[in-house]
Each structure stands twice: as C-alpha cells, then as structure tokens.
Amino acid sequence: MREPLVQSAPLLTRINVTPIIDVALVLVIILLITTPMHSVTDLRVELPEARSHDAQKVAQISLTVTADGQIAVDEEVVADAVELTALLANRLQATGAEEMVVVVRADASLPHSVVRKVMAAARAGGATKLGIATRQKEVIAP
C-alpha cells in the first residue's frame, strides 16, 4: 500500500453557527421594520390641529391651583368651588365670555381629579375656552 502524498487534516466535528446567526439577524431586521406598521389601526381619523397662542395677544383669566389646594382667580383667592364659579361668572360676564380664555395653572403634584373639578367649576361659571398652562422642558446644551 502506498502512503498518500498529502496528509489529511483531522475532521472537525463542530457545528457551523454562522448561517444560523445570519438568518436570525435578517429576521430581526424584518421584525424591526414591520412592527411599526402593525401598531397603528386601519381606522381613518381626522386629528385636530394644534395651535399655540401668544400669551400677550389673548385676553385671559388666570386660574391658579396650588399644591395644597388653594384656588385663586387672577390675584383673588377663593374659598371653594362655589365661590370660584360665582367669581368667574361675574368676571366673564363683565369682559365677554366669547373672547376670554381661562388658563388653569395647576401645580404638577396635584392629582388629575382636582384639576378636573376646578375645570368643571370654571365651565359652570361660563368659561367656554379653557387652557392648561405648562412649562417647557429645559434643554441642557452639551
């Protein structure tokens, strides 16, 4: 018997996982692309337009609610929702409720239910245009 001219290398008996990883990565990319398409329903909805007003150009009444529940209309502190409704009705009647915007300035720590009660009292007082005052996030420059 003759000896082979080239010595053969020992056989490797490991599994090659590269094709499995390639297929898995392709599937992940397909899922990342198609998932946002499934998150929105097929119902057609006409969304309202958002408008922001300049605070100096719009006539407004400021309704302030502190963290401890005190309520003030502009600078005048009121005792409860009944007094708030009466005072707001007088102010709106004197200035014209159609053009007046009632801006609710509520403390961020207040429960949403308290703000809703104050807004309901403002509506009962004749407010037709309500707004909620917010502050913009401070952007920290790098």
Backbone as CSV, one residue per row, in Angstrom:
resi,resn,N_x,N_y,N_z,CA_x,CA_y,CA_z,C_x,C_y,C_z
1,MET,0.808,-1.161,0.000,0.000,0.000,0.000,0.864,1.241,0.000
2,ARG,0.336,2.167,-0.762,1.114,3.394,-0.824,0.607,4.407,0.178
3,GLU,1.501,5.197,0.609,1.119,6.282,1.521,0.583,7.448,0.707
4,PRO,-0.443,8.137,1.216,-0.954,9.285,0.473,0.110,10.386,0.404
5,LEU,0.106,11.106,-0.700,1.080,12.173,-0.874,0.827,13.346,0.067
6,VAL,-0.409,13.610,0.350,-0.767,14.727,1.240,-1.417,14.155,2.477
7,GLN,-0.966,14.607,3.592,-1.562,14.168,4.854,-2.906,14.871,5.018
8,SER,-3.959,14.170,5.321,-5.265,14.794,5.519,-5.374,15.328,6.946
9,ALA,-6.064,16.463,7.048,-6.266,17.091,8.358,-7.347,16.320,9.102
10,PRO,-7.269,16.335,10.417,-8.320,15.639,11.172,-9.672,16.315,10.942
11,LEU,-10.731,15.572,10.959,-12.071,16.097,10.729,-12.524,16.941,11.932
12,LEU,-13.145,18.083,11.608,-13.722,18.939,12.645,-15.190,18.563,12.799
13,THR,-15.595,18.295,13.994,-16.973,17.869,14.207,-17.786,18.935,14.935
14,ARG,-17.496,20.220,14.702,-18.254,21.313,15.322,-19.361,21.782,14.385
15,ILE,-20.376,22.373,14.969,-21.487,22.917,14.180,-21.120,24.329,13.759
16,ASN,-21.327,24.648,12.509,-21.068,25.990,11.998,-22.315,26.843,12.261
17,VAL,-22.207,27.825,13.166,-23.367,28.633,13.568,-23.496,29.931,12.773
18,THR,-22.559,30.219,11.901,-22.611,31.461,11.133,-23.876,31.565,10.289
19,PRO,-24.284,30.551,9.546,-25.534,30.697,8.780,-26.757,30.879,9.665
20,ILE,-26.783,30.267,10.829,-27.913,30.426,11.751,-27.981,31.859,12.252
21,ILE,-26.831,32.445,12.587,-26.793,33.837,13.058,-27.219,34.773,11.946
22,ASP,-26.782,34.523,10.722,-27.181,35.363,9.588,-28.696,35.364,9.395
23,VAL,-29.298,34.202,9.451,-30.749,34.099,9.280,-31.469,34.796,10.439
24,ALA,-30.983,34.627,11.657,-31.608,35.266,12.821,-31.532,36.788,12.710
25,LEU,-30.397,37.317,12.279,-30.274,38.772,12.137,-31.194,39.309,11.050
26,VAL,-31.353,38.580,9.963,-32.276,39.008,8.905,-33.702,39.027,9.430
27,LEU,-34.089,38.031,10.213,-35.437,38.003,10.791,-35.649,39.154,11.764
28,VAL,-34.642,39.486,12.560,-34.755,40.614,13.499,-34.944,41.917,12.730
29,ILE,-34.201,42.098,11.660,-34.338,43.322,10.857,-35.730,43.397,10.234
30,ILE,-36.242,42.285,9.733,-37.594,42.277,9.155,-38.631,42.629,10.223
31,LEU,-38.483,42.089,11.424,-39.427,42.406,12.505,-39.334,43.870,12.910
32,LEU,-38.134,44.423,12.961,-37.982,45.837,13.319,-38.627,46.756,12.290
33,ILE,-38.605,46.364,11.058,-39.203,47.191,10.007,-40.719,47.058,9.988
34,THR,-41.238,45.864,10.182,-42.685,45.653,10.036,-43.488,45.926,11.300
35,THR,-42.886,45.932,12.470,-43.627,46.140,13.717,-44.326,47.494,13.776
36,PRO,-43.689,48.615,13.417,-44.424,49.891,13.456,-45.633,49.921,12.537
37,MET,-45.624,49.141,11.488,-46.767,49.109,10.574,-47.984,48.459,11.226
38,HIS,-47.765,47.594,12.187,-48.865,46.894,12.843,-49.378,47.628,14.075
39,SER,-48.672,48.646,14.542,-49.078,49.320,15.770,-50.189,50.342,15.551
40,VAL,-50.441,50.756,14.320,-51.472,51.735,14.024,-52.633,51.008,13.362
41,THR,-53.840,51.299,13.834,-55.009,50.643,13.259,-55.302,51.202,11.871
42,ASP,-56.163,50.525,11.158,-56.520,50.947,9.815,-57.692,51.928,9.805
43,LEU,-58.126,52.382,10.967,-59.238,53.324,11.024,-58.766,54.706,10.602
44,ARG,-59.558,55.354,9.788,-59.212,56.699,9.327,-59.695,57.710,10.359
45,VAL,-58.771,58.529,10.831,-59.080,59.513,11.866,-58.572,60.869,11.411
46,GLU,-59.416,61.881,11.522,-59.015,63.248,11.225,-58.621,63.909,12.532
47,LEU,-57.334,64.075,12.751,-56.841,64.636,14.008,-57.016,66.151,14.026
48,PRO,-57.292,66.730,15.192,-57.458,68.180,15.271,-56.117,68.892,15.119
49,GLU,-56.192,70.112,14.628,-54.985,70.909,14.503,-54.653,71.539,15.844
50,ALA,-53.392,71.624,16.142,-52.940,72.250,17.386,-52.477,73.655,17.079
51,ARG,-52.894,74.575,17.889,-52.475,75.961,17.737,-51.967,76.466,19.071
52,SER,-50.942,77.237,19.040,-50.464,77.860,20.274,-50.648,79.357,20.135
53,HIS,-51.063,79.962,21.210,-51.310,81.393,21.215,-50.224,82.095,21.999
54,ASP,-49.933,83.301,21.583,-49.013,84.128,22.342,-49.776,84.664,23.544
55,ALA,-49.216,84.528,24.729,-49.923,84.880,25.963,-50.290,86.358,26.013
56,GLN,-49.512,87.233,25.404,-49.817,88.658,25.459,-50.944,89.048,24.497
57,LYS,-51.188,88.277,23.456,-52.182,88.640,22.456,-53.586,88.163,22.802
58,VAL,-53.725,87.230,23.727,-55.015,86.645,24.043,-55.476,87.156,25.406
59,ALA,-56.741,87.624,25.461,-57.306,88.037,26.740,-57.554,86.796,27.573
60,GLN,-57.074,86.809,28.798,-57.196,85.600,29.607,-57.444,85.912,31.070
61,ILE,-58.031,84.934,31.731,-58.184,84.941,33.179,-57.355,83.780,33.689
62,SER,-56.516,84.056,34.668,-55.641,83.018,35.207,-56.297,82.375,36.420
63,LEU,-56.393,81.056,36.377,-56.973,80.280,37.466,-55.844,79.445,38.055
64,THR,-55.387,79.760,39.267,-54.227,79.108,39.863,-54.668,78.162,40.960
65,VAL,-54.113,76.934,40.938,-54.385,75.938,41.975,-53.032,75.508,42.535
66,THR,-52.827,75.731,43.843,-51.547,75.396,44.462,-51.519,73.933,44.885
67,ALA,-50.345,73.494,45.321,-50.170,72.097,45.725,-51.030,71.739,46.932
68,ASP,-51.312,72.717,47.801,-52.140,72.425,48.972,-53.628,72.677,48.730
69,GLY,-54.016,72.970,47.477,-55.430,73.062,47.132,-56.020,74.452,47.148
70,GLN,-55.240,75.480,47.405,-55.768,76.845,47.370,-56.029,77.246,45.924
71,ILE,-57.139,77.967,45.722,-57.545,78.376,44.378,-57.584,79.896,44.328
72,ALA,-57.059,80.451,43.214,-57.090,81.899,43.026,-57.514,82.196,41.597
73,VAL,-58.329,83.257,41.457,-58.707,83.768,40.144,-57.951,85.071,39.976
74,ASP,-57.017,85.077,39.028,-56.041,86.154,38.880,-55.321,86.345,40.218
75,GLU,-55.562,87.459,40.928,-54.889,87.663,42.217,-55.800,87.397,43.409
76,GLU,-57.071,87.099,43.173,-58.052,86.964,44.245,-58.223,85.498,44.654
77,VAL,-57.923,85.199,45.922,-58.042,83.838,46.444,-59.505,83.562,46.773
78,VAL,-59.989,82.352,46.387,-61.362,81.957,46.665,-61.351,80.798,47.652
79,ALA,-62.461,80.626,48.342,-62.525,79.602,49.390,-62.842,78.225,48.848
80,ASP,-63.763,78.129,47.892,-64.175,76.811,47.401,-64.644,76.916,45.958
81,ALA,-65.115,75.812,45.402,-65.536,75.762,44.003,-66.790,76.595,43.746
82,VAL,-67.667,76.704,44.732,-68.888,77.507,44.561,-68.526,78.978,44.409
83,GLU,-67.634,79.454,45.258,-67.186,80.848,45.166,-66.412,81.076,43.867
84,LEU,-65.646,80.069,43.444,-64.911,80.161,42.177,-65.874,80.324,41.015
85,THR,-66.928,79.531,40.985,-67.913,79.601,39.908,-68.576,80.968,39.863
86,ALA,-68.954,81.488,41.023,-69.619,82.795,41.070,-68.676,83.913,40.632
87,LEU,-67.455,83.916,41.118,-66.497,84.968,40.770,-66.148,84.910,39.288
88,LEU,-65.957,83.713,38.793,-65.620,83.561,37.381,-66.779,83.981,36.491
89,ALA,-68.000,83.671,36.905,-69.180,84.087,36.138,-69.267,85.608,36.064
90,ASN,-68.999,86.290,37.180,-69.020,87.758,37.188,-67.956,88.337,36.270
91,ARG,-66.732,87.786,36.343,-65.641,88.304,35.501,-65.900,88.043,34.022
92,LEU,-66.399,86.859,33.702,-66.662,86.547,32.302,-67.805,87.376,31.745
93,GLN,-68.788,87.637,32.568,-69.925,88.448,32.127,-69.485,89.891,31.886
94,ALA,-68.580,90.385,32.693,-68.108,91.760,32.563,-67.199,91.940,31.351
95,THR,-66.429,90.916,31.001,-65.437,91.066,29.930,-65.862,90.453,28.604
96,GLY,-66.864,89.607,28.599,-67.288,88.933,27.365,-66.693,87.546,27.289
97,ALA,-67.497,86.545,27.539,-67.024,85.167,27.659,-66.567,84.577,26.325
98,GLU,-67.032,85.115,25.202,-66.689,84.520,23.909,-65.206,84.654,23.600
99,GLU,-64.595,85.763,23.974,-63.195,86.008,23.636,-62.237,85.678,24.774
100,MET,-62.742,85.454,25.951,-61.886,85.248,27.119,-61.450,83.793,27.235
101,VAL,-60.164,83.596,27.491,-59.612,82.262,27.696,-59.281,82.131,29.181
102,VAL,-59.759,81.052,29.792,-59.444,80.764,31.188,-58.281,79.779,31.196
103,VAL,-57.154,80.245,31.735,-55.946,79.424,31.765,-55.784,78.851,33.159
104,VAL,-55.763,77.519,33.257,-55.613,76.832,34.536,-54.128,76.600,34.775
105,ARG,-53.626,77.171,35.868,-52.235,76.983,36.268,-52.239,76.103,37.514
106,ALA,-52.074,74.803,37.319,-52.146,73.848,38.429,-50.753,73.328,38.746
107,ASP,-50.504,73.110,40.027,-49.225,72.540,40.458,-49.085,71.128,39.908
108,ALA,-47.880,70.755,39.533,-47.641,69.449,38.907,-47.910,68.288,39.859
109,SER,-47.850,68.531,41.151,-48.049,67.441,42.108,-49.525,67.175,42.410
110,LEU,-50.424,68.009,41.909,-51.857,67.817,42.167,-52.389,66.587,41.440
111,PRO,-53.312,65.871,42.058,-53.977,64.773,41.343,-54.820,65.332,40.196
112,HIS,-54.943,64.564,39.160,-55.694,64.985,37.981,-57.155,65.264,38.325
113,SER,-57.699,64.558,39.290,-59.104,64.742,39.650,-59.363,66.144,40.204
114,VAL,-58.403,66.713,40.933,-58.568,68.071,41.470,-58.613,69.082,40.331
115,VAL,-57.727,68.908,39.355,-57.697,69.819,38.207,-59.000,69.705,37.414
116,ARG,-59.513,68.491,37.264,-60.784,68.302,36.555,-61.929,68.994,37.284
117,LYS,-61.947,68.934,38.620,-63.016,69.599,39.389,-62.945,71.109,39.216
118,VAL,-61.735,71.656,39.209,-61.571,73.105,39.017,-62.018,73.493,37.614
119,MET,-61.675,72.676,36.629,-62.094,72.979,35.258,-63.609,72.855,35.103
120,ALA,-64.223,71.903,35.805,-65.683,71.775,35.773,-66.341,72.990,36.414
121,ALA,-65.755,73.486,37.499,-66.291,74.694,38.136,-66.142,75.899,37.211
122,ALA,-65.053,75.966,36.458,-64.870,77.061,35.502,-65.903,76.977,34.383
123,ARG,-66.170,75.770,33.914,-67.211,75.587,32.890,-68.583,75.990,33.430
124,ALA,-68.855,75.640,34.689,-70.132,76.019,35.303,-70.236,77.532,35.449
125,GLY,-69.098,78.201,35.579,-69.090,79.656,35.673,-69.230,80.352,34.334
126,GLY,-69.238,79.585,33.244,-69.452,80.173,31.926,-68.229,80.187,31.032
127,ALA,-67.139,79.585,31.448,-65.941,79.557,30.610,-66.161,78.629,29.427
128,THR,-65.950,79.148,28.226,-66.102,78.317,27.031,-64.747,77.910,26.454
129,LYS,-63.723,78.692,26.738,-62.379,78.386,26.256,-61.472,78.161,27.460
130,LEU,-60.995,76.938,27.609,-60.117,76.592,28.719,-58.760,76.184,28.182
131,GLY,-57.722,76.532,28.918,-56.370,76.114,28.570,-55.637,75.697,29.825
132,ILE,-54.608,74.872,29.655,-53.789,74.441,30.784,-52.384,74.965,30.557
133,ALA,-51.872,75.697,31.526,-50.530,76.260,31.420,-49.496,75.184,31.704
134,THR,-48.466,75.149,30.887,-47.351,74.225,31.085,-46.054,75.012,30.956
135,ARG,-44.986,74.375,31.331,-43.685,74.993,31.094,-42.883,74.053,30.228
136,GLN,-42.035,74.633,29.401,-41.245,73.818,28.511,-40.078,73.198,29.252
137,LYS,-39.670,72.034,28.791,-38.513,71.395,29.386,-37.273,72.217,29.076
138,GLU,-36.402,72.280,30.053,-35.152,72.981,29.822,-34.212,72.056,29.076
139,VAL,-33.675,72.560,27.980,-32.739,71.769,27.198,-31.341,72.139,27.649
140,ILE,-30.612,71.120,28.074,-29.244,71.353,28.540,-28.306,71.143,27.367
141,ALA,-27.591,72.201,27.026,-26.657,72.114,25.900,-25.417,71.322,26.329
142,PRO,-24.899,70.500,25.407,-23.706,69.730,25.777,-22.480,70.588,25.877
